[in-house]
């Protein structure tokens, strides 16, 4: 359609250029013919008469210069004239001008030789006869050029008529294409769009198994494929989300069980009994109170978010119990920025880190060990909080540290087999599940026989949190 629409434009542009050039040549030729005709018919005879009368001479009037102008004009007209007939007329005019020049030369020679005025007048009459002939040739040439102008005008009318017919034909063709497109193309688009609308309605009503047939319209094929793929992806994501929620609930139960293992319960109760038998009443009260608070915060009435202060109380209760049990090998301190005590954190994230520091760090070294728990802003903008648990225990070898980091990243399908780092793995999974890309999860630095530092960074959240 675009090519067809361009045909009249191209034809019109080419035709206009051709006709414009023809008109320009004709006008130029007519102008030159009138100019040199005036020179030959009037200017030259008048100047020669004044020369014959003695009023002037050849050096002052310079008729030969006018003859050269006539020759130049004839040459220009030859270049612009395409008609053979007009070319022949210009050849005759050129010869006539040559004859005129020769006769002027004869007149000049007669004047220089002192020939009588009567003879000079006779020669001047001969020159006037030649200029009259030349003028007739120029007039005939001008009439021929005007006829060429008339022919050019007829050609323009013919081109205009042809262009009008072409435009009418194109208009009729365009209307036919438009009607055909309306009848056929619109229907082929309307049906697939109706199917897609029906699919979106089915999806909005929860029917994620609905699909549409791929249409025959090429432009709609990607859209149909994308809608089918979208429905499939939504279905998969919902199923995956349900599965992850189930796994997370199981992980929560396992985390709680890992923190309150029968072994931990037995040891705590054995310690209470032993202290009671030793009549250490204050220690019994202290450890019992710590154990009660430990269980209360662990359960937290089913809440997933607690304050930093509550999380640290949970650690204090746990360390109080462990310090009573391992009085000779364990010291600890907890440092927290006072501005962060009301910030929110997922519960049960620090206790597994402290437990790891005791059982895999402090207990595996000789002498007394020290644990430091630090909570502070990680950046000057105070948008993130850093939680760090540091011990001066046995530490990891380079090989073991690499294994632990790998297990934290890739052990999602074998969580039950991660016996030595299961607590760390569970915390790492919870952090990434709740905070997503806003946290990098657990980070570990360790040097063999010098201790370890485990930390994580999360966004600073204060007040009520709805998750």
matplotlib code that plots the C-alpha trace (Angstrom):
import matplotlib.pyplot as plt

x = [0.0, 2.8, 4.5, 1.3, 0.6, 4.1, 3.5, 1.5, 3.9, 7.0, 5.2, 4.1, 7.6, 9.3, 6.7, 6.9, 10.7, 10.6, 8.0, 9.6, 12.9, 11.1, 9.3, 12.5, 14.4, 11.5, 11.4, 15.2, 15.2, 12.4, 14.2, 17.5, 15.8, 14.0, 17.3, 19.5, 16.6, 16.5, 20.3, 20.3, 17.2, 17.7, 20.9, 23.4, 21.7, 21.4, 25.0, 26.2, 24.1, 25.7, 29.1, 28.2, 27.0, 30.3, 28.8, 30.9, 33.3, 33.8, 36.1, 33.6, 30.4, 32.0, 29.3, 31.5, 30.9, 27.1, 27.8, 29.6, 26.7, 24.4, 26.6, 26.7, 22.9, 22.5, 24.9, 22.9, 19.6, 21.1, 21.9, 18.4, 16.5, 15.6, 13.5, 15.5, 13.4, 14.5, 18.1, 18.0, 16.5, 19.3, 21.8, 20.3, 20.4, 24.0, 24.9, 22.9, 24.8, 28.1, 27.0, 26.1, 29.5, 31.2, 29.1, 29.9, 33.6, 33.1, 31.5, 34.3, 36.9, 34.9, 34.9, 38.6, 39.3, 37.3, 34.6, 31.7, 28.8, 26.5, 28.3, 28.4, 24.7, 24.2, 26.2, 24.2, 21.0, 22.5, 23.2, 19.6, 18.3, 20.4, 19.2, 15.6, 16.2, 17.8, 14.8, 12.4, 14.3, 14.2, 10.5, 9.9, 12.1, 10.1, 6.8, 8.2, 9.2, 5.7, 4.3, 6.7, 5.3, 1.8, 2.8, 4.4, 1.2, -0.8, 1.7, 1.1, -2.6, -2.2, 0.1, -2.4, -5.2, -3.1, -2.3, -5.9, -6.9, -4.1, -5.3, -8.9, -7.7, -5.6, -8.5, -10.8, -8.1, -7.5, -11.3, -11.4, -8.4, -10.0, -13.3, -11.6, -9.5, -12.6, -14.4, -11.6, -8.7, -10.9, -12.7, -9.5, -8.3, -11.6, -12.0, -8.5, -9.0, -12.3, -10.6, -7.9, -10.5, -12.2, -8.9, -8.2, -11.6, -11.0, -7.7, -9.2, -11.8, -9.0, -9.0, -5.3, -5.6, -7.4, -5.5, -6.3, -5.6, -2.8, -4.4, -3.5, -2.7, 1.1, 1.0, -1.1, 0.8, 3.4, 0.6, -1.3, 1.9, 2.7, -0.8, -0.7, 2.8, 1.6, -1.3, 1.2, 3.7, 1.1, -0.1, 3.5, 4.3, 1.2, 2.0, 5.6, 4.5, 2.2, 5.0, 7.5, 5.0, 4.7, 8.4, 8.9, 6.4, 8.3, 11.5, 10.0, 9.0, 12.5, 14.1, 12.1, 12.9, 16.6, 16.6, 14.7, 16.1, 15.5, 19.3, 19.1, 16.1, 17.7, 20.9, 19.0, 16.9, 19.9, 21.7, 18.6, 18.5, 22.2, 22.0, 19.0, 20.9, 23.8, 21.3, 22.3, 18.9, 19.8, 21.3, 18.3, 16.0, 18.3, 18.5, 14.8, 13.8, 16.1, 14.7, 11.1, 11.9, 13.8, 10.7, 8.3, 10.3, 10.8, 7.1, 6.2, 2.5, 3.0, 4.4, 7.1, 8.5, 9.9, 11.9, 15.7, 15.5, 13.3, 15.7, 18.7, 16.7, 16.3, 20.1, 20.8, 18.5, 20.2, 23.7, 22.6, 21.7, 24.9, 27.2, 25.8, 26.5, 30.0, 31.0, 34.7, 34.9, 32.4, 32.2, 30.0, 29.0, 26.1, 26.5, 23.6, 23.0, 20.2, 18.4, 17.8, 16.1, 12.7, 13.6, 11.9, 13.7, 12.6, 12.6, 15.1, 17.9, 20.7, 20.4, 21.6, 24.6, 25.4, 24.9, 27.3, 29.9, 29.6, 29.5, 31.9, 34.1, 34.4, 34.0, 36.8, 39.5, 41.5, 40.8, 38.1, 36.3, 34.6, 31.5, 30.6, 27.2, 27.1, 24.1, 24.6, 24.0, 26.1, 26.0, 26.0, 22.5, 21.2, 19.1, 20.7, 21.5, 24.4, 24.1, 27.4, 28.4, 32.1, 34.0, 37.6, 37.1, 38.7, 37.7, 37.4, 40.1, 40.1, 38.8, 36.0, 35.1, 34.7, 32.5, 30.3, 29.8, 28.9, 26.4, 24.7, 24.2, 23.4, 22.0, 18.3, 17.3, 19.4, 18.6, 18.2, 21.8, 23.4, 23.8, 26.8, 25.5, 21.8, 21.1, 23.2, 21.5, 18.0, 18.9, 20.4, 17.2, 14.9, 16.9, 16.7, 13.1, 11.9, 14.3, 15.0, 17.5, 17.8, 20.2, 23.1, 22.4, 24.9, 28.6, 31.4, 35.0, 37.2, 40.8, 41.8, 42.5, 41.8, 38.0, 35.1, 32.7, 29.3, 27.2, 24.3, 22.9, 19.1, 17.1, 16.3, 12.6, 11.0, 7.4, 4.7, 5.5, 2.8, 4.2]
y = [0.0, 2.4, 1.6, 2.2, 5.5, 6.7, 6.2, 9.4, 11.4, 10.1, 10.6, 14.1, 15.1, 13.7, 15.2, 18.6, 18.6, 17.8, 20.4, 23.0, 22.5, 22.7, 25.9, 27.4, 26.6, 28.0, 31.3, 31.6, 31.1, 33.5, 36.1, 35.6, 35.7, 39.0, 40.5, 39.5, 40.4, 43.9, 44.1, 42.9, 44.8, 48.2, 48.7, 47.6, 49.5, 52.7, 52.6, 51.9, 54.9, 57.2, 55.9, 56.4, 60.0, 60.6, 61.1, 58.3, 55.6, 51.9, 52.2, 54.2, 52.2, 48.8, 47.0, 43.8, 43.5, 43.4, 40.7, 38.6, 39.0, 37.7, 34.7, 33.9, 34.1, 31.8, 29.2, 29.3, 28.8, 25.8, 24.2, 24.8, 23.8, 20.1, 20.6, 19.7, 22.3, 25.0, 23.8, 24.3, 27.8, 28.7, 27.4, 29.7, 32.5, 31.8, 31.9, 35.1, 36.7, 35.6, 37.3, 40.4, 40.5, 40.2, 43.0, 45.2, 44.5, 45.5, 48.8, 49.5, 48.9, 51.2, 54.0, 53.5, 53.7, 56.9, 55.5, 57.8, 58.2, 56.9, 53.6, 53.4, 53.9, 51.2, 48.8, 49.9, 49.0, 45.6, 45.3, 46.3, 43.6, 41.0, 42.2, 42.1, 38.5, 37.7, 39.3, 37.2, 34.1, 35.1, 35.8, 32.4, 30.9, 32.6, 31.3, 27.8, 28.1, 29.4, 26.3, 24.2, 26.0, 25.1, 21.4, 21.5, 22.8, 20.0, 17.5, 19.0, 18.7, 15.1, 14.3, 15.9, 13.8, 10.6, 11.4, 12.1, 8.7, 7.0, 8.6, 7.5, 3.9, 3.9, 5.3, 2.6, 0.0, 1.4, 1.3, -2.3, -3.3, -1.4, -3.2, -6.6, -5.9, -4.9, -8.1, -10.6, -9.3, -7.7, -11.0, -13.0, -10.6, -10.3, -14.0, -14.5, -11.3, -12.6, -15.9, -14.0, -11.9, -15.2, -16.6, -13.5, -13.9, -17.6, -16.7, -13.9, -16.5, -18.8, -21.3, -21.5, -24.6, -22.6, -22.1, -20.7, -22.0, -20.4, -18.0, -17.9, -14.2, -13.9, -10.7, -12.3, -15.5, -14.1, -12.6, -15.9, -17.8, -15.2, -15.5, -19.3, -19.1, -16.5, -18.8, -21.7, -19.6, -18.3, -21.8, -23.0, -20.1, -20.6, -24.3, -23.4, -20.8, -23.3, -25.8, -23.3, -22.3, -25.9, -26.3, -23.2, -24.3, -27.6, -25.7, -23.6, -26.7, -28.3, -25.0, -25.0, -28.6, -28.0, -25.3, -27.3, -30.7, -33.4, -33.4, -29.7, -30.2, -33.2, -31.3, -28.3, -30.3, -32.4, -29.1, -27.9, -31.1, -31.1, -27.5, -28.3, -31.2, -28.9, -26.5, -23.7, -22.1, -18.8, -20.7, -22.9, -19.9, -18.2, -21.1, -22.0, -18.4, -18.2, -21.5, -20.3, -17.0, -19.0, -21.1, -18.2, -16.2, -19.3, -19.7, -15.9, -16.8, -17.8, -14.4, -14.4, -11.0, -9.8, -6.8, -6.9, -6.5, -9.6, -11.5, -10.5, -11.5, -14.9, -15.1, -13.9, -16.6, -19.2, -18.1, -17.9, -21.6, -22.5, -20.4, -22.1, -25.5, -24.4, -22.0, -22.8, -22.3, -19.7, -15.9, -13.7, -10.1, -8.6, -5.1, -3.3, 0.2, 1.6, 3.1, -0.5, -2.2, -1.6, -2.6, -5.8, -9.0, -12.6, -14.5, -17.3, -16.0, -15.4, -18.4, -20.9, -18.7, -18.6, -22.3, -22.9, -20.7, -22.8, -26.3, -25.9, -23.2, -22.8, -26.5, -27.5, -25.2, -25.4, -23.0, -20.3, -19.1, -15.8, -15.0, -11.5, -10.6, -7.2, -5.3, -1.9, 0.0, -1.2, 2.1, 5.9, 6.2, 3.8, 1.9, -1.5, -3.4, -5.7, -8.7, -10.4, -13.3, -13.6, -16.3, -17.1, -20.8, -23.5, -21.9, -23.6, -24.8, -23.4, -26.7, -26.9, -23.3, -23.8, -26.9, -25.0, -22.1, -24.5, -26.4, -23.1, -22.3, -25.7, -27.8, -27.0, -30.5, -32.2, -30.1, -33.1, -34.3, -31.0, -32.1, -29.9, -26.7, -27.2, -24.3, -22.0, -23.3, -22.7, -19.1, -18.5, -19.8, -17.7, -14.5, -15.0, -16.0, -13.0, -10.3, -11.5, -9.4, -7.0, -9.4, -11.5, -14.1, -15.4, -14.4, -16.3, -15.3, -17.8, -18.6, -22.0, -22.0, -18.3, -18.1, -17.3, -14.4, -15.0, -12.1, -10.9, -7.6, -6.8, -3.7, -1.5, -2.0, -0.4, -0.5, -2.9, -5.2, -6.9, -9.9]
z = [0.0, 0.8, -2.5, -4.4, -2.6, -3.5, -7.3, -7.9, -5.8, -7.7, -11.0, -10.1, -8.9, -12.1, -14.4, -12.7, -13.0, -16.7, -17.5, -15.4, -17.2, -20.6, -19.7, -18.4, -21.6, -23.7, -21.7, -21.9, -25.6, -26.3, -24.1, -26.0, -29.4, -28.6, -27.3, -30.2, -32.7, -31.2, -31.6, -35.2, -36.4, -34.7, -32.8, -35.4, -38.4, -36.3, -35.3, -38.8, -40.1, -37.6, -38.8, -42.5, -41.6, -39.9, -36.4, -34.9, -36.0, -35.7, -32.7, -30.6, -31.6, -31.7, -33.8, -33.8, -30.0, -30.7, -33.4, -30.8, -28.4, -31.2, -31.8, -28.1, -27.8, -30.8, -29.1, -25.9, -27.7, -29.6, -26.2, -24.8, -28.0, -28.4, -31.6, -34.8, -36.7, -34.4, -34.5, -38.3, -37.9, -35.6, -38.1, -40.7, -38.3, -37.5, -41.2, -41.6, -38.7, -40.3, -43.6, -41.6, -40.0, -43.4, -44.8, -41.8, -42.5, -46.2, -45.0, -42.7, -45.5, -47.8, -45.2, -44.5, -48.3, -48.6, -50.8, -51.6, -49.3, -52.0, -52.2, -48.4, -48.2, -50.8, -48.6, -45.5, -47.4, -48.0, -44.3, -43.5, -45.9, -44.0, -40.6, -41.8, -42.9, -39.6, -37.7, -39.7, -38.8, -35.1, -35.3, -36.8, -34.1, -31.4, -32.9, -32.9, -29.2, -28.4, -30.1, -28.0, -24.9, -26.1, -26.5, -23.0, -21.6, -23.2, -21.8, -18.3, -18.7, -19.9, -16.9, -14.5, -16.0, -15.7, -12.1, -11.3, -12.8, -10.8, -7.6, -8.2, -8.9, -5.7, -3.7, -5.0, -4.3, -0.8, 0.0, -1.2, 1.0, 4.0, 3.5, 3.2, 6.3, 8.3, 7.2, 7.6, 9.7, 12.4, 12.8, 13.0, 15.8, 17.6, 18.4, 20.0, 22.0, 23.3, 24.2, 26.1, 27.9, 28.9, 30.1, 32.3, 33.8, 34.6, 36.2, 38.3, 39.5, 40.6, 37.7, 37.0, 34.8, 32.1, 28.8, 25.4, 21.9, 20.0, 17.4, 13.7, 13.8, 14.0, 16.1, 18.8, 19.1, 21.6, 23.7, 23.8, 24.8, 27.5, 29.0, 29.0, 30.6, 33.1, 34.2, 34.5, 36.4, 38.9, 39.5, 40.1, 42.4, 44.5, 44.9, 45.7, 48.2, 49.9, 50.0, 51.4, 54.1, 55.1, 55.1, 57.1, 59.7, 59.9, 60.2, 63.0, 64.9, 64.3, 65.4, 68.6, 69.2, 68.5, 71.2, 73.7, 73.1, 75.7, 76.3, 77.2, 79.4, 81.1, 81.8, 83.1, 85.4, 86.6, 87.3, 89.3, 91.3, 92.0, 93.2, 95.4, 96.9, 97.6, 99.2, 96.9, 97.0, 95.3, 92.3, 92.1, 92.0, 89.5, 87.1, 87.4, 86.7, 83.7, 82.4, 82.8, 80.9, 78.3, 77.5, 77.6, 75.1, 72.9, 72.6, 72.5, 72.2, 68.6, 67.6, 64.9, 65.6, 69.0, 70.1, 70.2, 73.9, 74.2, 71.9, 74.1, 77.3, 75.6, 75.2, 78.7, 80.1, 78.0, 79.0, 82.6, 82.5, 80.6, 82.8, 85.9, 84.3, 82.9, 85.5, 85.2, 81.4, 80.3, 80.6, 78.4, 77.8, 75.9, 74.3, 72.6, 71.4, 73.6, 70.5, 69.1, 72.0, 70.6, 67.0, 65.7, 64.8, 63.9, 67.1, 67.9, 65.6, 68.1, 70.4, 67.8, 67.2, 70.9, 71.2, 68.3, 70.0, 73.2, 71.9, 68.9, 70.2, 74.0, 74.9, 72.4, 73.9, 77.0, 79.8, 80.2, 77.1, 76.4, 74.4, 73.2, 71.8, 70.1, 68.6, 66.8, 63.6, 60.7, 58.8, 59.4, 57.9, 60.6, 58.1, 59.0, 62.2, 62.7, 65.1, 66.0, 68.2, 68.9, 70.8, 71.5, 71.2, 69.0, 65.7, 62.3, 60.1, 56.6, 55.2, 57.7, 57.4, 53.6, 54.2, 56.7, 54.3, 51.5, 53.7, 54.7, 51.0, 49.5, 52.3, 51.8, 50.7, 53.4, 56.4, 58.7, 57.9, 58.9, 62.4, 63.2, 61.6, 61.6, 64.0, 61.8, 58.7, 60.1, 61.1, 57.7, 56.0, 58.2, 57.5, 53.7, 53.8, 55.8, 54.6, 51.0, 49.2, 52.1, 53.9, 52.8, 55.5, 58.0, 57.6, 59.3, 60.1, 61.9, 62.6, 63.9, 67.7, 67.9, 67.7, 65.5, 64.7, 63.2, 62.2, 60.1, 59.0, 58.6, 58.0, 61.0, 61.9, 65.0, 66.3, 65.1, 62.2, 60.1, 58.3]

ax = plt.figure().add_subplot(projection="3d")
ax.plot(x, y, z, "-o")
ax.set_aspect("equal")
plt.show()
